[in-house]
């Protein structure tokens, strides 16, 4: 006999966990399926932006989040060829309680969401449980088939399936939904290097030199570094010595520590995608987060757009779920609400791809175009616009009333 739940969420990332938490607080019976045994995976998006920090306050989790080890970035910019610095996004200009980007390991963020959701009677998290297919019945999606790490197979029927299983979403593929792919000129090679206490505070500063591009992200005790290489380049074939030389060329300050990279196994590859679904749902299934729109790592907005999708989905679909099955009209409202904010951020990313990343990798420039530099130098208040798009988005989502809780204080 198949099991039944009100809503099954495929994927225990930021979008899936936020959707599960909010729906459970509405009283919806919700089950989140996560194929891994834990959340401990390196080099996932770790940037938590002001919109998400505000949401955590509204959910009563702000103090618990603040107690997690993290660093804070108040601005992002580019070094210029004359040795100066172009401040492209100034978070301090935002009139919010948390005008900064918090850099925190994603597993800590997910553990916080999971422990809070576990307090809700209608919430279930199944780790080591992978969706293997969709159940279709009467022309609609009626649940999922799954398999556990022990090989047990089963069916979980649901009034709604939420696909939150990332840019390579199996649920999306099974639903027959294909995203439109946009040109992306680079892939990312992630690695970790030690960090001194006085390094990298306050401002995110990409480094560009001689066709090389790197972004050191400060974490407590270490740098998480994104090395951008032309799309399709296989740096593993060149070997670790060549990779260390490339890193030292673009980031001379790391010359004293690149030896910490022992082999290319210490470097993780990310196949960057930038895409967008035209339709985010079929009857019985709703896509959110990367399953609906994979984002470039530029700006670190992926987590936050995914979280805002989850809040919108929970806000719009909780009541229909409590009544029974959400209709296709109900599901279409999620895309209608989130499409324009998503498209605007992707448009900004595509502009930066063309104006900055591609010329740097072609060797024609080592920074932003001169017209951009002069514009932002003359009108520094323009740094509010990227900060707004990156930090808050066009339409920041707030916790619905049913999900709000008093702040849970942390005992020291």
C-alpha positions, 0 to 999 in steps of 0.5 A: 500500500502506498503512503500518502502525504499532503505535499512531498518536497524533492530535495533538502536544499535551501528551497526545499527546507524552507518550503517544508518548514513554512508549509508545516507551520501552516499545518500542511502534512509535508515530507521532504526527501533528501538523497544524502545522509547529511548536509555536509557537502563542500562548495555549495552556495554559502552566501545568505543575503539580507532578504534571507536574513530578514526572513529568518528574523520573521521566522524567529530564527535570526538569533540562532542563525547569528550564533553560527560561525560566519563572516559578513560582507558589506560590499562587492567590487572589482579592482581596476587596472590603475590599482583602484577599486570599483565598488559595484554593490554597497550593501550598507546603502540598504535600509534593512536590519542586516545590510550585509551578506553573511558567509556561512557553511550551507550545512549549518544553515540547512541544519538550522532549518531542519531542526526548526522544522522537526518541531512541527507535528506535520513535518517529516524529513527522510534522509538517504531517500531518493526520488526515482520517478513520478506517479501519474494518475488521471493526467496529473502527478500524484506523488513520487516513487523513491528508493532508500540507501538500503535499497528499499523501494516505495511510493509516496502519494501526495496532493502536490510534488514540489521539485526543489532538487537543483539544476539537474532536477530529476523531477523536472526531467520526469515532468518533461520540462526543459529550461531555456539555456543562456550562454555562460562563458565559464566554469568554476573550480572551487578550492579552500586555502587558509586565511589569516584573521586580518584578511578579506574582511568586509568587501568581496573582491574578485581578482583579474589578471592575464586571462585569469579570474578568481574570487576569494570568499572569506570564511572563518579561518579559511578562504573558499576560492572560486577560480573561473576558467573558460567553459569546457577547459579541463584543468585536471589534465594540466595538473596541480602544479599548473593550477597552483601557478595559475592561482598564484598569478591571479592572487599573488598573496596566496603564494605562501599557501597554494602548497595546501592544494596537494592534488587536483582532488582538492579542487571541485568542479562546477559546470556553470549553467544559467537557464530558465523554465518557461513553465514552472509547473504541470498539474500536481508538480511545482518547480522552484529554485534551481529546478526552475532557474539555474543561476550563475554564481555571479553575485551569489544569489542562487540560495536567496532566489531559491528561498524567495521562491519557496516562501512564495510557493508556501504563501500561495499554496498552503491554503489550497493544500489545506483544502485538498489538491492545488489546481494548475491555476494555483500553481501558475501563480508562483511563476507569475509572482517570481518570474520578473525578479528572477529575470532581472537578476539573470539579466544583470548576470548576463551583462556582467558575463559579457562586459567583464568575464568574457573580456578578462578570459579573452585577455582584452581587459583586466577589469570592468569596462572604463565607461562602467568605472567612470560612471560608478566613480562619478555617481557612487550612489549607483552602487545601491542598484546592484546591492538592491538586486543582489541583496533583496531582489525586486520583490523580497518575500516575507514570511506569511503570518502563519509561519511567523514566530517570536525570536528564539533567544540563544543562551550563551 
